Amino acid sequence: MTRNRIKQALAALALVGLAAPAAAQGLSPAEVARLGNDLTPLGAIRAGNEAGTIPEWTGGIRSAAEAGFPDFQSGGHHPDPFADDKPLFRITAANMDEYADILTEGHKAMFRAYPEYFMEVYPTRRSAAVPERIYDATKRIAPNMRLIEGGNGFSGGAEGIPFPVPQNGLEAIWNHIVRYRTDSARRTIGQAPVTRDGNYTMVMFTDEYLGAYGLEGAKEEELDNVIVYFKQTVTAPARLAGEVLLVHETLNQAKENRKAWLYNPGQRRVRRAPNVAHDNPRTASDGLATSDQLDIFNGSPERYNWELVGRKEMLIPYNSYKLHSNKLKYDDILKPLHINQAHARYELHRVWVVDATVKEGTRHVYKRRTFYIDEDSWQAMVVDCYDNRDQIWRVQEAHSINYYDVPSFWTTLELTMDLQSGRYLAIGLNNEEPVTYDFSPNYTPEDFAPAILRRSGVR
């Protein structure tokens, strides 16, 4: 990309969607008609940008065959369909000011804190896709969707994205919370709390997931108020092996908060775990991330005011197949202060910017959080997390890929980088594992019953 072209792209950047008053009801017929036309079926702007640096969305990658790998088997490391792409340019601490309009405040803080930090910027590939039925369901339910009083849930349907044309920040964050990942999945992943000098002890998990809200034909009245069933078993190191966390994530959280249980193999007992929420420390995270930072953000939004700032063009991690590759070892990725940026890929995409500030009378360790949510997938990609002094404390990144065997756009590596301690938490590592994301299980809610939790614990 030439210097003039870069300047043109920067000059073209502007907010293209401003916050509108909260809607009491769903989309109008005219707004619904836009889905699948000038808007994508999930509400993104279908067209590219004027500068030509963001292309038109043409459907994403809808199958392994479309990705160029017709023989790919679910559970393997997904080959990179963009392996031949070369970086357009590199951003460093020395030239970051030239790109200030397309860098998040968190990324600017990374450059200031770590002079050797860099970002390789690649051509934009709008690869995100989900099954056709999710598009159909989104259009079907859009006229009926509404937030419940207080915004701590919503009503009007299931299966699709509830608010493809969001009118406020709560609608946008709910889109992220209930976005389609897959029906069922089992994954083997590692979590590494990395010290300032680059040392870490890997914690290995087996995660099992059932996305009840997005199942084919899902109906709100039949969900039993549960949108996601999630079970996480610690398999290493030995001192933690056998611990199991079970979560039932609720849709109407004003009616019923999330339900969580923990199995402790030493005590051989199952107990309720109401503290697995909000700003309580996450499992085996060494205090580097809160419970609600798993999946970038999860759980109840009740502690924040959510402002929809607008839609903006920003550099975000995208199509991170290198970080998913079995050609890398964990030590190739995990380095002091931050991951090896040579394996990270950033692209220019339109994102919804949502600013969350703690409500008066409540508390959270993060006084403010700014979310950058991919318009094509509703995956939150970057989060700037501020402390009580209004200083950026931590930066989250969702290095994501299109799991084209589903298809689904989801994370392969989540990072929470602590700028005050020089430490970071990496979760999703599976480069050295024989099986990554297996989408073949056919789970049912009965597989996530608390009564069978003890049988899941092994030591």
C-alpha positions as CSV (number, residue, x, y, z in Angstrom):
1,M,0.0,0.0,0.0
2,T,1.5,3.4,-1.0
3,R,1.9,6.3,1.4
4,N,-0.8,8.3,-0.4
5,R,-3.2,5.4,-0.4
6,I,-2.7,5.0,3.4
7,K,-3.4,8.7,3.9
8,Q,-6.5,8.4,1.8
9,A,-7.7,5.5,3.9
10,L,-7.1,7.4,7.1
11,A,-8.9,10.5,5.8
12,A,-11.9,8.4,4.8
13,L,-12.3,7.0,8.3
14,A,-15.3,8.3,10.2
15,L,-18.1,7.2,12.4
16,V,-20.7,5.8,10.0
17,G,-23.4,4.9,12.6
18,L,-24.3,6.9,15.7
19,A,-26.2,5.8,18.7
20,A,-30.0,6.1,18.3
21,P,-32.7,6.2,21.0
22,A,-33.5,2.8,22.5
23,A,-36.2,1.0,20.6
24,A,-39.2,-0.4,22.5
25,Q,-39.8,-3.0,19.8
26,G,-37.9,-4.8,17.1
27,L,-37.0,-3.7,13.6
28,S,-39.5,-2.1,11.3
29,P,-40.5,-3.9,8.0
30,A,-38.3,-1.5,6.1
31,E,-35.3,-2.2,8.4
32,V,-35.8,-6.0,8.1
33,A,-35.9,-5.7,4.3
34,R,-32.4,-4.3,4.4
35,L,-31.0,-7.6,5.9
36,G,-29.5,-9.6,3.0
37,N,-29.6,-6.5,0.8
38,D,-27.5,-3.4,1.5
39,L,-26.8,-5.0,4.9
40,T,-25.5,-8.5,5.3
41,P,-27.9,-11.0,6.9
42,L,-26.4,-10.2,10.3
43,G,-26.6,-6.4,9.9
44,A,-23.1,-5.5,8.7
45,I,-22.6,-3.0,5.8
46,R,-22.3,-5.3,2.8
47,A,-20.4,-2.8,0.7
48,G,-16.7,-2.1,1.0
49,N,-15.4,1.3,2.0
50,E,-14.7,4.2,-0.3
51,A,-10.9,3.9,0.1
52,G,-11.0,0.3,-1.1
53,T,-9.2,-0.9,2.0
54,I,-12.3,-2.9,3.1
55,P,-13.9,-5.1,0.4
56,E,-17.5,-6.1,0.0
57,W,-18.8,-9.0,2.0
58,T,-19.6,-11.8,-0.4
59,G,-20.7,-14.5,2.0
60,G,-17.5,-15.3,3.8
61,I,-16.1,-18.8,3.7
62,R,-19.0,-21.2,4.0
63,S,-17.3,-24.6,3.9
64,A,-14.0,-26.4,4.0
65,A,-14.3,-26.8,0.2
66,E,-14.7,-23.1,-0.2
67,A,-11.6,-22.6,1.9
68,G,-9.7,-24.8,-0.5
69,F,-9.5,-27.8,1.8
70,P,-12.3,-30.2,0.9
71,D,-10.7,-33.1,2.8
72,F,-10.4,-31.3,6.1
73,Q,-11.7,-33.2,9.1
74,S,-13.3,-31.5,12.1
75,G,-11.0,-31.5,15.1
76,G,-7.8,-30.7,13.2
77,H,-5.8,-27.6,12.9
78,H,-7.5,-25.5,10.2
79,P,-5.1,-24.8,7.3
80,D,-4.8,-21.1,6.4
81,P,-6.8,-20.1,3.3
82,F,-4.8,-16.8,3.2
83,A,-1.4,-18.3,3.6
84,D,-0.1,-16.5,0.5
85,D,-1.0,-13.0,1.8
86,K,1.8,-10.7,2.5
87,P,1.7,-7.8,5.1
88,L,0.8,-4.4,3.6
89,F,2.7,-2.5,6.2
90,R,4.1,-2.7,9.8
91,I,3.1,-0.4,12.6
92,T,5.7,0.3,15.3
93,A,6.2,2.7,18.2
94,A,8.0,5.0,15.8
95,N,5.2,5.4,13.2
96,M,2.1,4.7,15.3
97,D,1.0,8.3,15.1
98,E,0.4,7.9,11.4
99,Y,-2.2,5.3,12.1
100,A,-3.7,6.8,15.2
101,D,-7.3,7.0,13.8
102,I,-7.4,3.2,13.2
103,L,-5.7,2.1,16.5
104,T,-7.6,1.4,19.7
105,E,-6.5,3.3,22.8
106,G,-5.3,-0.1,24.2
107,H,-3.1,-0.8,21.2
108,K,-1.6,2.7,21.5
109,A,-0.8,2.0,25.1
110,M,0.9,-1.3,24.0
111,F,3.2,0.7,21.7
112,R,4.0,3.2,24.4
113,A,4.7,0.5,27.0
114,Y,6.8,-1.8,24.8
115,P,9.0,0.0,22.2
116,E,9.7,-3.3,20.3
117,Y,6.0,-4.1,19.9
118,F,4.7,-4.1,16.3
119,M,1.6,-5.0,14.3
120,E,1.7,-6.6,10.8
121,V,-1.3,-5.3,8.8
122,Y,-2.6,-7.6,6.1
123,P,-5.2,-7.3,3.4
124,T,-8.8,-7.3,4.8
125,R,-10.5,-10.7,4.3
126,R,-14.2,-10.7,5.3
127,S,-14.2,-14.4,5.9
128,A,-16.9,-14.5,8.6
129,A,-19.9,-16.8,8.0
130,V,-22.5,-18.8,9.8
131,P,-25.0,-21.4,8.7
132,E,-27.8,-20.1,6.4
133,R,-30.4,-21.0,9.0
134,I,-28.9,-18.4,11.4
135,Y,-29.4,-15.7,8.7
136,D,-33.0,-16.8,8.1
137,A,-33.7,-16.9,11.9
138,T,-32.2,-13.4,12.3
139,K,-34.6,-12.0,9.8
140,R,-37.5,-13.9,11.2
141,I,-37.1,-12.8,14.8
142,A,-35.9,-9.2,14.2
143,P,-39.4,-7.6,14.2
144,N,-40.2,-9.1,17.6
145,M,-37.0,-8.6,19.7
146,R,-36.9,-6.3,22.7
147,L,-34.8,-5.8,25.8
148,I,-36.5,-6.7,29.0
149,E,-36.9,-4.0,31.6
150,G,-33.4,-3.0,32.8
151,G,-31.7,-4.6,29.8
152,N,-30.6,-7.7,31.7
153,G,-32.0,-10.0,29.1
154,F,-34.2,-9.9,26.0
155,S,-37.3,-11.5,24.6
156,G,-39.0,-12.2,21.3
157,G,-37.3,-15.2,19.8
158,A,-34.2,-17.4,19.6
159,E,-31.7,-18.9,17.1
160,G,-30.7,-15.7,15.3
161,I,-28.9,-12.5,16.2
162,P,-31.4,-10.6,18.2
163,F,-30.5,-7.0,17.3
164,P,-28.8,-6.9,13.8
165,V,-29.3,-3.2,13.7
166,P,-28.6,-2.2,17.3
167,Q,-30.1,0.9,18.7
168,N,-28.0,1.0,21.9
169,G,-25.0,-0.5,23.5
170,L,-26.9,-3.2,25.4
171,E,-28.3,-4.6,22.2
172,A,-24.9,-4.7,20.7
173,I,-23.3,-6.5,23.7
174,W,-26.2,-9.0,23.8
175,N,-25.5,-9.8,20.1
176,H,-22.0,-10.7,21.2
177,I,-23.2,-12.8,24.1
178,V,-25.6,-14.9,22.1
179,R,-23.8,-14.9,18.7
180,Y,-23.6,-18.3,16.9
181,R,-20.4,-20.3,17.6
182,T,-21.7,-23.8,16.9
183,D,-24.3,-26.2,18.1
184,S,-22.0,-28.5,20.2
185,A,-18.2,-28.5,20.6
186,R,-15.5,-30.1,22.6
187,R,-12.1,-28.5,22.6
188,T,-8.7,-29.1,24.2
189,I,-7.0,-25.8,25.0
190,G,-4.2,-24.5,27.2
191,Q,-4.1,-21.4,29.4
192,A,-0.8,-19.8,30.2
193,P,-0.3,-17.0,32.8
194,V,2.9,-15.6,31.5
195,T,5.3,-13.8,33.9
196,R,7.2,-10.6,33.0
197,D,10.3,-12.6,32.0
198,G,8.3,-15.1,29.9
199,N,7.9,-18.0,32.2
200,Y,4.6,-19.9,32.5
201,T,3.0,-23.1,33.8
202,M,0.5,-24.3,31.2
203,V,-3.0,-25.2,32.5
204,M,-4.9,-27.6,30.2
205,F,-8.6,-27.6,29.9
206,T,-11.2,-29.8,28.2
207,D,-14.2,-27.6,27.4
208,E,-17.6,-28.9,26.4
209,Y,-20.2,-26.5,25.0
210,L,-23.8,-26.6,23.9
211,G,-25.2,-23.4,22.4
212,A,-28.9,-23.9,23.2
213,Y,-30.0,-20.5,22.0
214,G,-28.6,-21.1,18.5
215,L,-29.8,-24.7,17.9
216,E,-31.9,-25.3,14.8
217,G,-35.5,-24.5,15.6
218,A,-34.8,-23.1,19.0
219,K,-37.7,-21.4,20.6
220,E,-37.5,-19.0,23.6
221,E,-40.2,-20.6,25.5
222,E,-38.5,-24.0,25.3
223,L,-35.0,-22.9,26.4
224,D,-35.7,-23.2,30.1
225,N,-34.1,-19.7,30.3
226,V,-30.7,-21.2,29.4
227,I,-28.8,-19.9,26.3
228,V,-25.4,-21.8,26.8
229,Y,-24.4,-24.9,28.7
230,F,-20.6,-25.0,29.4
231,K,-18.4,-27.5,31.2
232,Q,-14.7,-27.0,31.8
233,T,-12.5,-29.8,33.2
234,V,-8.9,-29.1,34.3
235,T,-6.6,-31.9,33.0
236,A,-3.1,-30.5,34.0
237,P,-1.1,-29.7,36.0
238,A,-1.5,-32.5,38.5
239,R,-2.3,-30.3,41.4
240,L,-5.4,-28.9,39.6
241,A,-6.4,-31.9,37.5
242,G,-10.0,-33.0,38.0
243,E,-11.5,-29.7,38.9
244,V,-14.7,-29.1,37.0
245,L,-16.7,-26.0,36.4
246,L,-20.3,-26.2,35.1
247,V,-22.2,-23.2,34.0
248,H,-25.8,-22.7,32.8
249,E,-25.9,-19.2,31.2
250,T,-29.4,-17.6,31.5
251,L,-31.3,-15.5,29.0
252,N,-33.4,-13.4,31.3
253,Q,-30.9,-12.6,34.1
254,A,-33.3,-10.4,35.9
255,K,-35.5,-13.5,36.4
256,E,-32.6,-15.8,37.2
257,N,-28.8,-15.2,37.4
258,R,-26.4,-17.7,35.8
259,K,-26.2,-21.0,37.6
260,A,-22.7,-22.4,38.3
261,W,-21.3,-25.4,40.1
262,L,-17.7,-26.5,41.0
263,Y,-16.5,-30.1,41.5
264,N,-13.4,-30.3,43.8
265,P,-11.7,-33.7,43.4
266,G,-9.9,-33.4,46.7
267,Q,-13.2,-33.0,48.6
268,R,-15.1,-35.1,46.2
269,R,-18.1,-32.8,46.4
270,V,-20.1,-30.5,44.1
271,R,-21.0,-27.1,45.3
272,R,-22.8,-24.0,43.9
273,A,-20.4,-21.3,42.7
274,P,-22.2,-18.0,42.7
275,N,-18.9,-16.1,42.6
276,V,-18.1,-17.4,39.1
277,A,-19.2,-14.1,37.6
278,H,-18.4,-10.4,37.1
279,D,-15.0,-9.4,38.4
280,N,-14.1,-12.5,40.5
281,P,-10.8,-14.1,39.4
282,R,-11.0,-16.6,36.6
283,T,-10.1,-20.2,37.0
284,A,-6.3,-20.7,37.3
285,S,-5.7,-17.2,35.8
286,D,-3.2,-16.1,38.5
287,G,-5.3,-13.0,39.0
288,L,-4.8,-11.8,35.4
289,A,-8.4,-11.9,34.2
290,T,-11.9,-11.8,35.6
291,S,-14.6,-14.3,35.2
292,D,-16.6,-12.1,32.8
293,Q,-13.5,-11.8,30.5
294,L,-13.7,-15.4,29.2
295,D,-15.0,-15.3,25.6
296,I,-13.9,-11.6,25.8
297,F,-17.2,-10.8,27.7
298,N,-19.8,-13.2,29.2
299,G,-22.6,-13.1,31.7
300,S,-24.8,-10.4,33.0
301,P,-24.3,-6.8,31.7
302,E,-26.1,-5.4,34.8
303,R,-23.1,-3.6,36.4
304,Y,-22.5,-1.2,33.5
305,N,-24.1,1.5,31.5
306,W,-23.6,0.6,27.8
307,E,-23.2,3.4,25.2
308,L,-23.3,2.7,21.5
309,V,-20.6,5.1,20.3
310,G,-21.0,4.1,16.6
311,R,-19.5,2.1,13.8
312,K,-15.8,2.8,12.9
313,E,-13.0,1.3,10.8
314,M,-10.3,-0.1,13.1
315,L,-7.3,-2.5,13.0
316,I,-8.2,-5.7,14.8
317,P,-6.8,-9.2,15.0
318,Y,-8.5,-11.3,12.2
319,N,-8.0,-14.6,10.3
320,S,-5.4,-15.7,12.9
321,Y,-4.6,-19.0,11.3
322,K,-0.9,-18.8,12.1
323,L,-1.6,-18.7,15.8
324,H,-3.9,-21.8,15.3
325,S,-1.2,-23.7,13.4
326,N,0.4,-27.0,14.5
327,K,3.6,-25.8,12.9
328,L,4.2,-23.6,16.0
329,K,5.2,-24.7,19.5
330,Y,3.9,-22.9,22.6
331,D,7.3,-21.4,23.2
332,D,7.2,-19.9,19.7
333,I,4.2,-17.9,20.7
334,L,4.6,-17.1,24.4
335,K,7.3,-14.5,24.9
336,P,8.1,-11.9,27.6
337,L,5.6,-9.0,27.9
338,H,3.4,-10.1,25.0
339,I,3.1,-12.9,22.4
340,N,5.4,-13.1,19.4
341,Q,3.8,-10.5,17.1
342,A,5.4,-12.1,14.1
343,H,2.6,-14.7,14.2
344,A,-0.2,-12.2,14.7
345,R,-2.3,-10.9,11.8
346,Y,-4.3,-7.6,11.9
347,E,-6.8,-6.3,9.4
348,L,-8.9,-3.2,8.9
349,H,-12.5,-3.9,9.6
350,R,-15.6,-2.0,10.6
351,V,-16.5,-2.5,14.2
352,W,-19.2,-1.4,16.5
353,V,-17.6,0.7,19.3
354,V,-19.4,0.2,22.7
355,D,-18.3,2.1,25.8
356,A,-19.2,0.5,29.2
357,T,-19.0,2.5,32.4
358,V,-19.7,1.2,35.9
359,K,-23.1,2.1,37.2
360,E,-23.4,4.4,40.2
361,G,-23.9,2.3,43.3
362,T,-22.2,-0.8,41.9
363,R,-18.7,-1.9,41.5
364,H,-16.2,-3.7,39.2
365,V,-12.4,-3.7,39.1
366,Y,-12.7,-2.2,35.6
367,K,-14.3,1.3,35.9
368,R,-14.7,1.5,32.1
369,R,-14.4,-0.9,29.2
370,T,-14.4,0.0,25.5
371,F,-15.5,-2.9,23.2
372,Y,-14.7,-3.2,19.5
373,I,-17.2,-5.7,18.1
374,D,-16.7,-7.1,14.5
375,E,-19.8,-6.1,12.4
376,D,-19.6,-9.3,10.3
377,S,-19.7,-11.8,13.2
378,W,-20.6,-9.9,16.4
379,Q,-17.4,-11.3,18.0
380,A,-15.9,-8.7,20.3
381,M,-12.3,-8.4,19.0
382,V,-10.5,-5.9,21.3
383,V,-11.3,-4.4,24.6
384,D,-9.7,-1.5,26.4
385,C,-10.0,-2.0,30.2
386,Y,-9.5,1.0,32.5
387,D,-8.8,1.1,36.2
388,N,-10.3,3.4,38.8
389,R,-7.7,6.2,37.9
390,D,-9.1,6.1,34.3
391,Q,-5.8,4.6,33.1
392,I,-5.7,1.7,30.7
393,W,-4.9,-1.3,32.8
394,R,-5.4,-4.3,30.5
395,V,-6.0,-4.9,26.8
396,Q,-7.9,-7.9,25.5
397,E,-7.6,-9.4,22.0
398,A,-9.6,-12.1,20.4
399,H,-7.4,-13.7,17.7
400,S,-10.1,-15.4,15.7
401,I,-10.6,-17.6,12.6
402,N,-13.4,-18.9,10.5
403,Y,-13.9,-22.5,11.5
404,Y,-15.1,-23.2,8.0
405,D,-16.2,-26.8,8.7
406,V,-19.2,-25.4,10.6
407,P,-18.9,-22.5,9.5
408,S,-18.3,-20.2,12.5
409,F,-16.2,-17.2,13.3
410,W,-14.7,-17.7,16.8
411,T,-11.6,-17.2,18.8
412,T,-8.5,-19.4,18.6
413,L,-6.5,-17.4,21.1
414,E,-7.7,-14.9,23.7
415,L,-5.2,-12.5,25.3
416,T,-5.5,-10.3,28.4
417,M,-2.4,-8.1,28.6
418,D,-1.7,-6.4,31.9
419,L,0.2,-3.2,31.2
420,Q,0.9,-2.4,34.9
421,S,2.6,-5.7,35.7
422,G,4.0,-6.6,32.3
423,R,2.3,-10.0,32.5
424,Y,-0.4,-11.5,30.3
425,L,-2.9,-14.4,30.1
426,A,-3.2,-16.5,27.0
427,I,-6.0,-19.0,26.6
428,G,-7.0,-21.2,23.7
429,L,-3.5,-22.6,22.9
430,N,-3.8,-25.9,21.1
431,N,-0.8,-25.9,18.7
432,E,0.8,-29.0,20.2
433,E,-2.5,-30.8,20.8
434,P,-3.7,-33.6,18.4
435,V,-7.3,-32.4,18.6
436,T,-8.4,-28.8,18.6
437,Y,-12.1,-27.8,18.2
438,D,-14.2,-30.9,17.6
439,F,-17.7,-29.9,16.4
440,S,-19.0,-33.5,16.0
441,P,-20.5,-34.1,19.6
442,N,-24.2,-34.0,19.8
443,Y,-24.7,-32.9,23.3
444,T,-28.1,-32.4,25.1
445,P,-28.9,-30.4,28.2
446,E,-28.9,-33.7,30.2
447,D,-25.1,-33.9,29.5
448,F,-24.7,-30.7,31.6
449,A,-26.8,-31.7,34.6
450,P,-25.2,-31.0,38.0
451,A,-26.1,-34.5,39.1
452,I,-23.5,-36.0,36.7
453,L,-20.8,-33.4,37.5
454,R,-18.9,-35.7,40.0
455,R,-18.4,-38.3,37.3
456,S,-16.6,-35.8,35.2
457,G,-13.9,-35.3,37.8
458,V,-10.8,-37.5,37.5
459,R,-7.5,-37.2,39.3
